[in-house]
Amino acid sequence: MLRYFLAAPGQHILASGFIRASVGAIVLLIIGEFIFTIACAVIARIKGYSAVLFGILGFFFSIVTLIIVLVLPRRRRR
């Protein structure tokens, strides 16, 4: 382990590549979460449900919320 910290700077290339790949994956995950948030909110609004509620649920529970909002029936207006 000590050898890792004392190694020449050129030997840390693999570690920096791993960190960049991790950051890229996190960015893609966040973009995906926002897509699910918007999709759930829009579909809920069209069906007559709370867009804010389903948007928040869509952010945290992604695909599960999308499936639920897709199978919910339309609300009838009074």
N, C-alpha and C positions, 0 to 999 in steps of 0.2 A: 504494500500500500504506500509506504514511504517513497518507493521508487517512482510511483505515479506522479507524486508532487514534485519530485526532483528531476523529472525527465525534461528533455529539451522541449522548447515551445512547439516545435513542429509535430511532436507526437500527440498533441491534444486535438488534432484535426478530427478524429473520429468522435470525440465527445462533443465538439461544437456542432458537428453535423447532426448528432442525435438531438441536441437541444433545439436546433432550427427545425427539425422534423416534428418535434413535439409541439413547438409553438404553432407551426402550420396546422397541425391536427386540431389544436385548441381553437384556432381561428375558424376553421371549417365547422367545428362543432357549434360554436356560437352563431355563425351564420345560419346553420341548419335550424337551430333553436328559434331564431327570429323568423325564419320562413314558416315553421310550424305555428308560432304565435300568431302571425298575420293570417295564415290560412284558417286556423280555428276561429279567430275573431270574425273574419269575414263570413264564413259559413254560418256561424252562430247568429250573426246579425241578419243574414238573409232569412234564416229560419225563425226569427223572432225571439231569440234568446239574448242574454247579456253578452255583448262582445268583449267587455272588459274581463268578466269572469272567465269566459272560455279562452281568452287570450292569455291570461295568467296561467290557467291550467295547462294550456298548450305549451307554454314555455317550460314548465316543470315536468309534465308528463307526456310530452310530444305525441307519439303515435297512438297511445291509448286514448288521449283526448280527441284526436282527430277521428278515430274510429267511432267514438261515442257521439260526437257532434254530427257525424255523417248518418248515423242510424236514428238519431232523434227525429220525431215527426215535427212538422211545421206547427207553430203555435197559431191558433186562430185568434184573430183580433176581435175584441168585444165591441 
